[in-house]
Amino acid sequence: MSSIPAPVSTHPVAASSSIVPPHHHHPSHVSPPPVASNTFPISSASLPPPHPSLSTPPRSSWIESLRSQARSNLFREAISTYGDMMALAGIPPDHFAFPAVLKAAAGLRDLNLGRQIHAHAVKLGYEQSSVTVANTLLTMYDKCGDIGNVFKLFDRIPERDQVSWNSMLAALCRDEEWVLALDCFRSMVLENLEPSSFTLVSLALACSNLPQVDDGLKLGKQVHAYSLRKGDWKTFTSNSLMAMYSKLGRMGDSRALFESFEDRDLISWNTIISSFAQNECFLEALMLLVRMVRDGIRPDGVTIASVFPTCAQLQMTNAGREIHAYALRNEALIGNSFVGSALVDMYCNCGQIESGRRVFDSLSDRQIGVWNAMIAGYTQNQQDHEALMLFLEMEAIWGLSSNATTIASILPACARCEAFSVKESIHGHVIKKGLQSDMYVQNALMDLYARMGKIGISRIIFNSMEVRDLVSWNTMITASVISECHESALALLMEMQSRGKDANKEEDMYNDEKAHSWKPNSVTLMTVLPGCASLSAILKGKEIHGYAIRNSLALDVAVGSALVDMYAKCGCLYLSRRAFDQMPVRNIITWNVIIMAYGMHGKGEEALQLFNNMVEDGSRGQGVMPNEVTFIAVFAACSHSGMVEEGMRLFYRMKDEYGVEPLPDHYACVVDLLGRAGQVAEAFRLIDSMPSEYDKTGAWSSLLGACRIHHNLEVGEIAATNLLELEPDVASHYVLLSNIYSSAGLWDKAMDIRRKMKERGVRKEPGCSWIEFGDEVHKFIAGESSHPQSQELHRFLETLSDRMRKEGYVPDTSCVLHNVNEEEKEALLCGHSEKLAIAFGILNTPPGMTIRVAKNLRVCNDCHTATKFISKIEEREIILRDVRRFHHFRDGKCSCGDYW
């Protein structure tokens, strides 16, 4: 054993003394606590005299009967025999009887009973005189969950043998004291005791659960090497080593070990199949099942429950049905609750929710796991009402108590279901159940409150969590994105990374969280990248891109699509296209994002060419075919580039050639296409031609915007009237109509519209612009002066305005209310958020550097004109993204050609 180095210890253990860790109080002399005698047939205080009655069987018969019942797992019968042996026959237990009855107490998980038997053993002297009895006591306390007494009893054993140490190792592993288990093994070696196969099984389990995977793999390989040197080819040893390699992510080693021995049993097959399934090697898991059956090994419930998730992940419903049929032919399997849960879960994950429900209804033994699988299935398929009804049926009718899994499954349904109006009540139910501290429930609660718009409560829950996992961080970041708190999302990402770095430096990791679990994964990146896009935070986006490359996440199709979108929305179409071209696999989202990107940048011809490329690839079976979103992207691209004929031709072909039915959003895009080109009457007629059951809100909104551009008062009033009936509380409808009246000089009508807004309590969203500088995103709101450089920016804009006038700039004050003079109108124009952001960029960045600004609303006429002059005077390229599209200003011109 000298070749296996002692593992690094965080709990030093003396070679020949105690292995009790510092957090376990260990008095020097402890006897098992007395327990009321009414819980056991006879108390330790009144043991019968050691003289059996002549009418009873001899001692050997009693002992043999007791041992036989314990071996047959007839635990209650064994306890009864034990009591009768003492009370009726007057035979005291010995070193053969105690192990048998202790096994029965352990099997029943009856700690009070075990303590009374322990008291008998102490009274009769067997705790100290028989190491076999002492070892069985260790196992009993371990299985009954009393780890404190395991430590105390182990230290009192005068001559510990191999079984003593193995029992102690098993207890430490059961209590998940992985490092202490390795320290215990070191002490065993120092006492010159040879490890057995059972020792190696516990060591393999401890190695696979060490906080640092590299340490676990290093020690695990040494355990494996030792077993080879000793010629330990026992099947259960190999099984444990296979499981160890699998948990450490070494599926190749696990598979090689599986193939290296011939005495494979059912557990061997189950271990390797479940290992492949848990490591997302789904096809390999299914192929192993086929091979297992061909080799004549009959699958059991564990096998079947392991392979159903692989069918779901691969969307191989037919394979799942075949395995289901096999389970039906073997009644013992279909009656297994774990098989039933996995089967329901498989059908639901394959979108076959009705099949899942039929399986659920057919099960006679519906334990909580089956209910959880069906509730989760409804929730995942967004059948929220059905999920809630089943949840109520489970608790109110069947009387089953929901657990953490149930709550975590039902909370998303509560968040989405409109019929469930008092959503906070489910939080009260969680508290009543005592589940409010469960991490998975807390994650789901954070998501619930975020979707309710109460991100403050989500943050309170997040801050109160004693332990967080990666899902906790991702949930909170997603909550910030949902609530459009993009700055908070980026701040959380930075906090997440810094906490992980700090934890790496500490012996006791922060809040017991593992540093490696804080590393952003693909979900983190695809969630936070839209925040970078919304804020035009390209430097942070590039930093995230670099992280994705270093951690092999950039090739993930979801992350790649988010990168394409981020670069496009930050104004870097070249980098967006390069990210797109580098993706080995593209899905429909990727194509839609790049087509939309070219459209937003006013490159309609290139967007249409990308659409044609996508269709060609799809027709050859090498890609995807367009969907509803694709056509929205193409129509928007045609609209921004004035490609009316191309867009209309595609609109009339989309159903017959591509099988996509025009939806209300498509009509709205085409109305925008026609209206932006000045064909307002044609756009109006298109709305009239829409199916009567369609929602026309989007189409009327597009038409109203076109009337604002082309000063069409008559049609604009019609569009606004329809819109205000459909959406009376949307501020943009009032603002557009007011602007139409203002442009026509109808100030009274404009003021009347503004007054109606005020009376209804409708507030216009203030103009807001963002610009990235260093590690921070600076935010400017129209009319506010809260930014530290606000006064300096206003002074600079006044000076800049004078320079612009000399170049021919004339402020456009047509949309400013008429009850102020011209000078005040121009001052109000200088307070527009995009001008403040541009001024900040000029003052804080080197000459000639590109300025990137994002705005939450459509850029106004005056700001558009002013930015053209600024780009020429300051010799800067200014990229401005408004709610509609991108404007690239350079040398006094805009990429939109004033067509916007």
KOLSE-382409 format. One record per residue (C-alpha): x, y, z. Coordinates in pm, whole numbers, padded with zeros to 5 digits, always signed. Each point is the difference from the previous one (the first is absolute). Example, Ala and Ser with C-alpha at 12.3 -4.5 7.8 and 13.67 -1.06 7.14 Angstrom:
<pts>
+01230-00450+00780+00137+00344-00066
</pts>
This chain:
<pts>
+00000+00000+00000+00298+00231+00030-00034+00099-00364-00330+00178+00066+00089+00338+00149-00209+00127+00285-00261+00245-00126+00033+00362+00096-00200+00048+00316-00210+00287+00120-00091-00199+00313+00321-00143+00150-00043-00345+00145+00235-00165+00244+00114-00341-00114-00118-00189+00306-00257+00226+00159-00321+00178-00090-00130+00087-00343-00274+00222+00140+00004+00331-00191+00014+00327+00193-00372+00073-00049-00111-00320+00177-00010+00031+00381+00158-00311+00147-00010-00053+00377+00257-00245+00127-00255-00242+00143-00342-00026-00163-00257-00272+00052-00294-00040-00231-00291+00210+00131-00278-00193+00173-00329-00017-00186-00349-00054+00138-00066-00372+00023-00344+00017-00155+00158+00018-00345+00159-00346+00037-00125-00335+00133+00236+00001+00294+00221+00263+00162+00371-00026+00059-00059+00048+00372-00192-00326+00039+00192-00259-00198-00120-00352+00088+00218-00247+00183+00218-00213-00225-00202-00321+00061-00238-00098-00281-00323-00181+00077-00003-00374-00059-00308+00034-00224+00166+00234-00248+00236-00084-00285+00374-00002+00074+00219+00307-00042+00135-00112-00337-00352-00016-00149-00086+00351+00117+00325+00144-00130-00025-00180-00333-00362+00110-00044+00097+00359+00076+00292-00003-00244-00207-00166-00273-00270+00265+00026+00258+00280-00013+00166-00155-00308-00344-00021-00169-00072+00368+00079-00290-00103+00227+00095+00277+00235-00315+00031+00209-00011-00379+00049+00364+00008+00109-00075+00271+00259-00294-00202+00129+00217-00313+00025+00265+00199+00186-00256+00117+00258-00154-00344+00041+00342-00159+00038+00069+00218+00302-00350+00035+00151-00137-00350-00055+00311-00217-00019+00219+00205+00231+00289-00031-00245+00232+00301-00002+00133+00114-00339+00359-00076-00094+00251+00107-00265-00203-00192-00263-00339+00143+00099+00103+00367+00025+00123+00037-00363-00324-00157-00126-00236+00218+00204+00208+00313-00068-00030-00071-00371-00378-00012+00046-00004+00333+00185+00214+00154-00275-00230-00143-00267-00299+00162+00171+00195+00327+00048-00120-00005+00361+00261+00197+00193-00177-00024+00337-00019-00377-00032+00366-00015-00099+00098+00202+00306-00182-00241+00230+00174-00297-00159+00328+00190+00040-00080+00040+00370-00050-00379+00025+00339-00056-00165+00171+00242+00240-00163-00166+00304+00110-00344-00111+00352+00123-00092-00018-00080-00372+00072+00356-00122+00360-00031+00122+00055-00374-00018-00134-00070-00350+00130+00201-00293-00274-00158-00214-00271+00148+00224+00179+00335+00004+00024+00001-00380-00369-00079-00035-00078+00285+00240+00199+00232-00226-00207-00109-00299-00326+00039+00193+00075+00358+00107+00120+00082-00350-00318-00127-00169-00218+00173+00259+00172+00330-00075+00171+00052+00337+00351+00081-00118+00094+00148+00338-00036-00338+00173+00192-00165-00285+00302+00216+00086-00033-00058+00374-00044-00374-00029+00287-00038-00248+00241+00168+00243-00104-00241+00280+00074-00319-00195+00317-00140+00165+00118-00218-00291-00131+00134-00330+00014-00243-00290-00040+00046-00373-00379-00010+00025+00008+00277+00263+00190+00231-00232-00215-00092-00299-00315+00074+00203+00145+00335+00102+00094+00083-00360-00347-00093-00122-00159+00219+00271+00217+00300-00096-00091-00044-00366-00368-00027+00086+00036+00329+00193+00186+00150-00302+00313+00067+00205+00219-00074-00301+00328+00152+00118-00040-00148+00346-00063-00340-00158+00340+00020-00170+00158+00104+00331-00163-00304+00161+00154-00219-00268+00342+00149+00074-00039-00087+00368-00101-00353-00095+00317-00042-00206+00212+00133+00287-00150-00272+00225+00137-00256-00251-00344-00125-00105-00028-00125-00357-00278+00170-00202-00265-00234-00132-00229+00024-00302-00256+00177+00220+00267+00255+00096+00070+00071-00366-00370+00049-00074-00025+00270+00268+00325+00161-00118-00122+00014-00360-00322+00167+00114+00193+00257+00207+00238+00077-00286-00287+00059-00242-00151+00262+00233+00303+00209+00095-00052+00376-00060+00294+00015-00240-00048-00242-00290+00374-00019-00074+00076-00114+00355-00276-00261-00017+00130-00135-00331+00358-00020+00124-00094-00191+00317-00257-00210-00184+00260-00122-00248+00221-00103+00292-00288-00196+00152-00053-00170-00335+00372-00078-00032+00004-00152+00349-00294-00226-00085+00186-00120-00312+00318-00072+00196-00195-00201+00255-00186-00187-00271-00336+00128+00121-00222-00073-00301-00318-00031+00200-00299+00120-00196-00127+00241+00263+00345+00161+00025+00009+00054-00375-00354+00136+00010+00095+00261+00259+00310+00102-00200-00212+00035-00315-00242+00226+00187+00293+00202+00135+00149+00066-00346-00342+00092-00132-00066+00256+00272+00343+00149-00059-00086+00047-00367+00231-00275-00130-00246-00202-00205+00280-00150-00211+00163-00150+00310-00337-00120+00128-00077-00171-00331+00350-00156-00021-00038-00144+00350-00343-00137-00091+00144-00181-00301+00297-00135+00199-00181-00252+00220-00235-00281-00090-00186-00058+00325-00238+00285-00067-00327-00013+00193-00320+00201-00026+00149+00277+00213+00295+00025-00241-00233+00057-00295-00217+00243+00194+00307+00194+00112+00144+00044-00349-00338+00078-00162-00098+00259+00262+00354+00145-00016-00027+00061-00373-00349+00145+00040+00108+00237+00280+00300+00115-00205-00229+00080-00297+00132-00286-00212-00356-00095-00081+00045-00208-00314+00276-00206+00164-00231-00072+00294-00269-00133-00233+00248-00215-00193+00121-00150+00327-00358-00090+00091-00036-00186-00331+00328-00182+00062-00105-00085+00355-00320-00169-00119+00190-00188-00272+00244-00127+00264-00292-00153+00186-00005+00244+00292-00357+00088+00098-00046+00375+00067-00156+00100+00328-00175+00316+00115+00328+00189+00042+00102-00081-00358-00332+00108-00146-00016+00320+00209+00353+00088-00119-00069-00032-00373-00333+00182-00020+00169+00342+00042+00235-00083-00290-00301-00058-00228-00137+00338+00107+00331+00181-00059+00037-00155-00346-00372+00052-00073-00015-00371-00088-00363-00054+00091-00022-00327-00192+00294-00147+00193-00168+00114+00320-00321-00174-00103+00191-00325-00065+00151+00012+00347-00345+00082+00138-00135-00311-00172+00279-00207+00159-00095+00139+00341-00366-00088-00061+00095-00362-00078+00179-00010+00336-00259+00094+00259+00260+00035+00272+00155+00287-00193-00315+00194-00081-00098-00020+00367+00329+00164+00097-00061+00360+00105+00340+00115-00133-00076-00153-00339-00342+00166-00002+00150+00342+00080+00269-00037-00269-00260-00114-00255-00230+00297+00068+00300+00231-00016+00116-00149-00332-00333+00049-00174-00039+00354+00132+00352+00100-00105-00074-00135-00348-00309+00221-00017-00234-00300+00032-00183+00142+00299-00316-00207-00062+00202-00323+00000+00167+00108+00321-00338+00057+00161-00127-00341-00114+00299-00164+00166-00059+00208+00313-00367-00102+00017+00086-00369-00050+00239-00020+00295-00148-00158+00312+00287+00107+00226+00032+00375-00058+00262+00120+00242+00111+00361+00023+00265-00047-00271-00264-00093-00258-00214+00303+00090+00307+00222-00025+00084-00138-00345-00353+00067-00131-00018+00350+00152+00343+00084-00142-00109-00137-00338-00302+00230-00011+00213+00296+00108+00276-00067-00256-00264-00018-00274-00155+00323+00131-00329-00168+00086-00004+00202+00317-00368-00036+00089+00025-00379-00019+00314+00007+00216-00175+00205+00268-00311-00220-00004+00211-00314+00041+00194+00164+00283-00326+00082+00181-00130-00353-00062+00317-00151+00143-00022+00196+00325-00374+00051+00051-00140-00333-00125+00280-00253+00033+00150+00156+00311+00359-00012-00121+00237+00261+00137+00196+00193-00260+00378+00002+00030+00267+00236-00133-00012-00158-00346-00376+00049-00019+00025+00366+00096+00289+00069-00238-00207-00157-00281-00325+00184+00072+00143+00350+00056+00062+00073-00373-00364-00094-00068-00112+00239+00275+00207+00276-00158-00153-00042-00346-00359-00101+00071-00233+00302-00014-00276-00191+00182+00233-00029+00300-00030+00366+00096+00130+00010+00358+00343-00131-00086+00160+00096+00331-00223-00258+00175+00218-00284-00129+00290+00157+00192-00209-00026+00316-00064-00366-00079+00375-00051-00035+00059+00151+00344-00272-00216+00157+00171-00306-00146+00334+00114+00142+00161-00005-00345+00099+00367-00022+00368-00082+00061+00024-00261-00275+00232+00130-00272-00209-00133-00291-00316+00155+00142+00180+00329+00056+00117+00001-00363-00358-00053-00119-00132+00272+00233+00253+00249-00138-00124-00075-00350-00365+00033+00113+00048+00347+00147+00207+00117-00296-00280-00096-00239-00241+00190+00225+00220+00309-00037+00113-00015+00362+00371-00042-00054+00069+00161+00340-00150-00305+00173+00202-00227-00231+00315+00179+00114-00098-00035+00368-00042-00377-00044+00331-00019-00188+00187+00193+00270-00152-00218+00275+00114-00330-00154+00254-00182+00215+00106-00217-00293-00027+00090-00367+00067-00209-00306+00057+00103-00360-00375-00006-00062-00045+00257+00280+00235+00245-00171-00150-00066-00344-00352+00046+00137+00087+00336+00157+00177+00117-00317-00302-00109-00207-00232+00179+00242+00196+00321-00056-00021-00042-00377-00376-00072+00015-00044+00318+00204+00220+00190-00250+00250+00073+00277+00289-00071-00236+00255+00188+00210-00090-00225+00296+00038-00310-00217+00354+00100-00098+00084+00092+00361-00121-00344+00114+00221-00168-00259+00303+00189+00132-00095-00084+00361-00045-00364-00091+00348-00020-00151+00170+00191+00282-00164-00219+00265+00128-00309-00179+00354+00140-00006-00017+00090+00370-00129-00347+00087+00296-00159-00176+00229+00178+00244-00186-00113+00311+00024-00335+00169-00365+00020+00105-00184+00111-00308-00236+00295+00026-00337-00117+00130+00107-00360-00073-00038+00068-00374+00253-00164-00227+00209+00239-00202-00019-00205-00318-00380+00013+00014+00010+00379-00030+00161-00001-00342-00246+00141-00252-00136-00268-00232-00181+00021-00334-00328+00094+00170+00173+00287+00182+00151+00136-00319-00310-00026-00217-00192+00175+00279+00239+00289+00063+00104+00073-00360-00338+00161-00084+00074+00240+00288+00322+00102-00173-00199+00042-00321-00267+00216+00164+00262+00230+00154+00233-00003-00303+00266-00120+00244+00231-00140-00267+00311-00011+00221-00180-00219+00254-00140-00206-00288+00349-00058-00140+00120-00100+00347-00280-00258+00024+00083-00122-00352+00361-00055+00107-00117-00194+00304-00223-00213-00224+00295-00083-00228+00231-00088+00290-00260-00229+00156-00114-00169-00324-00344+00159+00018+00016+00213-00313-00093-00296-00223-00324-00057+00192-00277+00096-00241-00193+00202+00261+00310+00193+00109+00107+00051-00362-00342+00138-00091+00010+00237+00298+00346+00122-00108-00124+00066-00354-00289+00200+00144+00218+00188+00250+00253+00120-00257-00277+00103-00240-00184+00200+00268+00324+00163+00110+00043+00129-00356+00278-00239-00106-00159-00175-00295+00341-00123-00120+00068-00180+00329-00356-00131+00003+00047-00156-00342+00337-00143+00095-00151-00167+00309-00276-00138-00224+00247-00138-00257+00206-00171+00273-00295-00197+00139+00026-00370-00096-00372-00054+00064-00274+00256-00053-00364-00031+00095-00302+00204-00104+00071+00256+00274+00351+00059-00136-00129+00067-00351-00280+00225+00124+00244+00203+00209+00244+00066-00286-00280+00089-00246-00148+00239+00257+00348+00145+00060+00051+00091-00365-00350+00144-00015+00056+00221+00305+00315+00138-00161-00190+00089-00317+00158-00270-00214-00316-00150-00145+00160-00159-00307+00252-00189+00213-00280-00110+00237-00201-00133-00294+00306-00185-00130+00048-00162+00341-00365-00107-00011+00057-00163-00339+00315-00175+00131-00197-00134+00293-00274-00134-00228+00255-00165-00231+00175-00172+00291-00332-00114+00141-00123-00139-00332+00319-00210-00024-00062-00138+00348+00308+00179+00138-00171+00267+00202-00336+00132+00115-00300+00144-00176-00146+00345+00075-00264+00042+00269-00233+00283+00101+00280+00202+00161+00217-00029-00313-00261+00180-00208-00037+00274+00262+00378+00054-00023-00006+00008-00382-00298+00239-00018+00169+00232+00253+00318-00005-00210-00195+00087-00315-00181+00276+00188+00320+00169+00122+00150-00014-00350-00306+00106-00199-00019-00337-00180-00375+00006-00045-00030-00225-00305+00225-00270+00144-00184+00002+00332-00347-00012-00156+00101-00282-00233+00122-00204+00295-00315+00079+00202-00227-00145-00266+00221-00310-00043+00067-00087+00363-00298-00231+00047+00011-00191-00330+00379-00036-00036+00114-00018+00363-00309-00124+00182-00008+00295+00241-00342+00155+00058+00010+00383+00020-00069+00101+00360-00095+00341+00147+00369+00083+00055+00072-00061-00369-00281+00235-00101+00136+00263+00239+00347-00028-00160-00139+00028-00352-00216+00300+00098+00320+00160+00130+00177-00091-00327-00271+00172-00208-00056+00292+00233+00369+00084+00043+00025+00018-00380-00288+00248-00009-00261-00247-00123-00234+00080+00288-00321-00073-00193+00127-00346-00103+00097-00068+00361-00351+00101+00113-00157-00237-00254+00224-00285+00118-00133+00043+00353-00353-00019-00134+00088-00329-00171+00120-00167+00323-00212-00294+00128-00262+00133+00239+00118-00219+00287+00354+00143-00011+00122+00254+00253+00065+00319-00201+00175+00194+00277+00349-00039-00149-00118+00090-00350-00180+00318+00117+00310+00098+00199+00221-00040-00309-00245+00209-00202-00010+00275+00262+00381+00016-00006-00005+00032-00378-00256+00281+00021+00235+00179+00243+00287-00025-00250-00205+00110-00300-00227+00250+00185-00319-00182-00105-00251+00151+00242-00316-00167-00134+00119-00362+00009+00197+00070+00319-00317+00094+00184-00170-00320-00116+00294-00211+00112+00022+00178+00336-00374-00039+00063+00025-00377-00053+00312-00026+00211-00140+00196+00294-00300-00233+00004+00226-00306+00005+00275+00134+00230-00119+00311+00186+00292-00007+00243+00294-00010-00244+00181+00334+00004+00160-00028-00345-00339+00016-00176-00081+00334+00163+00349+00135-00065-00003-00089-00371-00341+00159-00053+00105+00307+00196+00312+00029-00218-00211-00028-00316-00218+00287+00124+00308+00203+00100+00161-00045-00340-00323+00121-00161-00007+00304+00228-00313-00124+00179+00129+00089+00344-00339-00006+00171-00061-00358-00110+00353-00093+00102-00056+00148+00346-00337-00179+00021+00169-00336-00062+00261+00076+00266-00279+00093+00241-00182-00329-00065+00323-00183+00076+00026+00176+00333-00364-00064+00086+00040-00375-00061+00323-00008+00196+00198-00108-00305+00364+00106+00024+00239+00024-00291+00313-00204+00045+00288+00246+00038+00273-00006-00261+00301-00191+00131+00339-00061-00159+00305-00207+00098+00369+00018-00081+00276-00232+00122+00317+00151+00143+00262-00218+00167-00166-00261+00217-00315+00206+00047-00312+00073-00204-00110+00365+00036-00370+00074-00018-00159+00330-00103-00368+00091+00031-00157+00287-00190-00059+00306+00216+00197-00136+00297+00330+00128+00131+00095-00277+00244+00321-00101-00182+00316+00134+00169+00110+00171-00326-00345+00138-00081+00088+00370+00021+00317-00050-00202-00193-00189-00269-00264+00271-00035+00267+00270-00032+00178-00206-00265-00323-00053-00197-00073+00375+00002+00345+00071-00143-00036-00284-00247-00340+00136-00110+00159+00331-00093+00263-00180-00209-00271-00209-00167-00201+00312-00092+00301+00136-00186-00002-00321-00204-00368+00046-00088-00180-00184+00282-00354+00125+00069-00172-00144+00310-00326-00183-00074-00240+00116+00270-00317-00118-00171-00078-00264+00259+00071+00216+00307-00316+00139+00160-00085+00349-00123-00051+00164+00341+00372+00072+00040+00218+00236-00204+00251-00115-00263+00300+00040+00228-00160-00223+00263-00095-00252-00268+00364-00023-00113+00112-00041+00361-00244-00290+00037+00142-00160-00314+00351+00019+00151-00129-00207+00293-00088-00301-00216+00165-00309+00138+00188-00105-00317+00164+00343-00027+00117-00020+00361+00142-00350-00058+00179+00112-00318+00145+00304+00181+00122-00228+00280+00173-00223-00256+00172+00294-00168+00126+00142+00331+00121-00330+00148+00149-00196-00290+00308+00064-00217-00047+00204-00323-00110-00211-00295-00138-00286+00213-00339-00139-00106-00288+00095+00229-00274-00259+00058-00332+00105+00152-00324-00192+00054-00342+00161+00053-00327-00147+00126-00221+00206-00238+00004+00107-00364+00254+00273-00065-00172+00333-00070+00046+00205-00319+00209+00267+00170+00240-00245+00167+00042-00188-00327+00090+00322-00183+00220+00126+00283+00197-00326+00021+00088+00025-00370+00154+00344+00064+00178-00120+00315+00161-00294-00185+00143+00244-00255+00115+00268+00245+00158-00242+00249+00130-00236-00273-00152-00297+00176-00201-00300-00103-00313-00009+00218-00205-00318+00010-00345+00063+00144-00249-00280+00056-00359+00099+00061-00301-00223+00057-00039-00052-00377+00343-00028-00159+00365+00105-00015+00128+00334-00123+00367+00021-00097+00100+00367-00014+00321+00094-00180+00119+00318-00176-00340+00165+00036-00199-00291-00146-00209-00283+00142-00005-00358-00124-00381+00008-00007+00003+00261-00277-00266+00185+00201-00234-00292-00071-00111-00092+00348
</pts>
